């Protein structure tokens, strides 16, 4: 049985310029996660490291990656400040990731945008909001243990019909939900 995590306001988080600032989506994700001590966890798109640090404090062995070198540096500093050990590296999804994990977590960039530059990468989901989810699912083979699972944050602004088609062959369970002013966030657990 998994242990539910809770958001710990005592965890001190600095946010470097150009790094995604933890918000309601980050807290929803943390409070929806179930982690066991000893689990091998991969967080993709670690940003400031807030989710990875919570997982490490719950006893997981955590690898945290981000495409943004500043986010990697930010996560390293926050992990040190909070007394946890993480493996942290620059990676575009699985590009620089080795091994299999019990849990892969990704607070997906989900805002649909036409074109993006480096500044938008933290929140851009491509034209339909689903590009990061596509990359996550396409590369998952060999990165999940036999009973491993993916946990992602999705948004009502994404192309939901297309997302349902993408997830047809997976077992999907909603772990959490939060209505916001102009969107609804859902935390989904996806098992192959």
N, C-alpha and C positions, 0 to 999 in steps of 0.2 A: 504494500500500500504506500502511496506517495504521501509526502508531507506538504501541506499547503504553505505557501509563503505569504508573508505580510510585509507591507511597505514599512521600512524602519526610518523614521525622520531623523534619527541620530546619525545615520550614515551621511558623512560630509562630502558634498559633491561640488567641485569647482567646474565651471564650463568655460573652455577656451574659446576665443573668437573663431567663428566659422564652424563650430561643433554644434550638433543638434542639442537643444536645451531640453532636459527631461520635462515632461508635461503630463497631462492626465492620461495619455496613452501609455506612457512608461509605467505609471503607478498601476493602471488597470492590468497591464501585462504582468507586473510583479505579483499582484494580488491574485492573478488567475493561474499562476504557475504552481506546479506540483513537482517537487524535487526531493530526491533521497540523498542522504550523505553517501559519498562515494560515486554518485552518478558522474559520468563524463558528459559535460555540457559544452556546446558550441554556441556562442552568441555571434550572429552575423550583424554587422552594422551597429557596433557597440557604442558609438557616440562618446558620451562622457563616462561610460562604464557602469552606470547605475544598476542595470539589470544583472550584468556579470558579477558585480560586487555582492548583490543580494544572493545570487546563486552560490557564490563562494562561501559567504557567511552561513549558508544552510548546509555546508559540508560537501558541496560538489567540487569536482576538478574541472576548472573552467578554462576554455580557450576562447578568447574574444578577438574578433577581427573587424576591420573597417577599411573601406576603400580610401578614406581620408587619413593621411599620415598625422594630421593634427589631432584627430579623434583618438588615434592609437596612443599618441603621447599623452593626451588628456586622460585616457583610461589608466595608463601606467601610473601617472601621478595620483589619481584618485584611489587606485588600489593600494598604493604605498601609504597614503594618508589614512586609509581605513584598515591597515594591517592585514590585507589578504593577498594571497599569491595567485596570479593569473598568468597564463601564457597569452601574450598580446602581440598581434602582428598585422601588417598591412595586407589586405586581401580583398579582391573583388569576388564576393560570395565565396566559392570553394577554391579559387585559383591558388591560394597559398596554404591550404588546409590539408592535413594528412590524418588518416585514422578514422575510426567510426565512433559515433557518439550515441548515448542513450537519449539525449534531448538536444535538438537544434532549435534555437530561438531567434526570431527575426521580427523586429518591430518594423514591418515593411514600409518603405516610402510608398505612399499610395495615392498621392494627389495626381490626377490626370493632367499632363501638360504637353503642349505641342513640341517644344524644343527645350533643351536644358543646357545649362552651363554648369561649371563646378559648384557654384553656389546653390543650385537647385537639387543637387544629387541627394541631399539628406531627406528630401521630401517628395521628389519626383518619382511617379510610378509609370512614366511613359504615357502614350496617348490614351490608353484605356485604364491606367492605374494598375495594371497587372504585370508589367515587365519584370519587376523584382521577384514576384511570386513564380513566374515562369522560370527564371534563372535558378531559383531555389529548388523547384521540383525537378528541373532538367538535370541538375548535377547531384541529386541526392544519393544515387546508387553508390554504394561503397562507403558512404559517410554516416549511415545509420546502423546501429546494432540490430539484431534480429527483431527485437520488440521495441525498437526505438521510435520516437515520435518527433514531429515538427510542431512548434507552437508559433503562430503568427498573429499579428494585429491586422485586421482588415477594416475597411471603412465603407460606409454606404455610398460614397462617391465613386467607388470602383465599378467597373462594368460587371454587375452581378450575374447576368446570364452567362457570360463568357467564363466567369470564375467557377460557376457551378459545373459547366462542361469540363473545365480543367481538372476539377476535383472528383469527377464521376467515379474514377477507379480507386479512390481512397476512402478510408473510413474517417469521417469528419465529426467532431464533437465540439459544441460551443462551450467554452470554459468561463467566459465572462462577456459582459456587454455594458456599454455606457452611452446614453444619448447625450449629445452635445448640441450647441446652438444650431448648427446647420448640417450636422452629420451624426451618424451613429457608429461607434467603434465596437467591433466584436473581436474577441480572442478565440481563435480556432486551434484545436489540436487535430493534426492530420497524421494518419498512419497509412503507410503503403498497404 
